Amino acid sequence: MTTFGVLPEQLEIQIYAGDSFRARLDRRNQAGNTIDTTGTLLAEIKAAGDPSVLTTFTIEDDDAANGTIYISLTPAQTRLLGNDVLAPYFTYDIQVTYSSGNVETFLSGIISVIHDVTGSFS
């Protein structure tokens, strides 16, 4: 039996609780060409197995036509994730809805939260 699917790329993100987080994401195809990611972008974070959204990434998409976006979280958001000592791992994905109405989830993975020492909230 042959299986075919188009699944999102996987990327693990590590976050230090209570710190700002910002990452640049560059989308390229196998030939190395940029992938236009212009559309409505959404990136949610959930505890594994829980359908409730805990928080969302802020997405900067000024250069999405050239395949570059930035995702970020505030210190309050990373602290919120760090407060859940029973769930040190979270899931996320990033989805774009193109003007055509097509939807693509292009990145997903696990977020691990490392508790801070200085300014600790525990």
N, C-alpha and C positions, 0 to 999 in steps of 0.2 A: 504494500500500500504506500502510495506517495502522499506526503503531506506538504501543503503549501500554506504559508501565512506571512503576514506582514506585521511583525511585532515591534514595539518600541525598543530603542536602544536602552540598555541598562546602565545605570550609573549610581554608585553608592556615594552618599554625601555625609560627611562628618561635620557636626556643628558643636561649637563650644557654648554651653548654656549661658545666657546673659550677655553674649557678645553680638555685635552686628555681623551679618553674613551677606556676602555679595559674590556672585560667580558669573563669569562670562561663558556663554555657551555658543559655540560655532557649529552650525549644521552644514555638513558636506556629504555628497554622495560618494560612492566607491571610487569614482574617477577623480575625486578631489574638488569638484565644482560645488559652489555654494548652493544651498537650497533656500529659495524664497519662502520665508515663514510669515509673510504679511497676512494678517487676519486678526481675529479675536482670540487672544491667548488667555488661558486659565491654567493655574497650577495649584492644586490642593494638597494638603497634608492631612493624613488620617492615621489613627492608631491602627495597627494591624488587626483585621477582623471586625473593625467598628466602622459603620457607614457614615458616622458623623464627621463633618469637616472640623478639624481643630483650628486650622489657620490656613492662609493662602500666601504664596509668594507674591511679592510685588514684581511685576515684569516690566522692564524697560525694553521697548521694541523699536526705537528710533532707527535702527539699522537692520530690521527684520528682512527687508528686501534682499540684503546681502547675507542672510543666514545667521546674523549675530543678534542675540538677545542677552539681557542680564536678568538674573533672578536675585532677589534679596529678601532678607528678614530683618526686622528691628530687634534690638536687645530684648524688648518686652515679649516678642514672639518666640525667640529662642529660649528665654526664661520659662515661658509657658510650657514649651516642650520638655524642658529640663525638670519641671515640677512633677512630672508623672514618673516617679521612680519605679512604678510597676510596669511601665512600657518604655524602656529606653530606646526602642526602635519604632520607627514610623514608616509609613509608605507614602509615596507621592507619585504624581505623574504630571506631565505638561502636555496640554492639548491645544491645538489651533483649529479654529473654524474658519475656513477660507470663504471669500466672498461668493464662491459658487455654492456654498452650503455644505461642501465636503468637510468632514471632521477627521483629524489625524492626531492620535496620541503618539508623539515622537520620542518621548523620554519618560522612563519610570525607574523606580528603584526604592531603596531603603535609605532612611536617614537615621544615623546613630547620633545620639546626643551625649556629649561628655560633660560632666558636671564641673563647674569652675571651682576654684579654691579662693581666690581673691574676690571679695565682694559676694561671697557665697550666700545664697538665699535659703539654704537648708537648715 
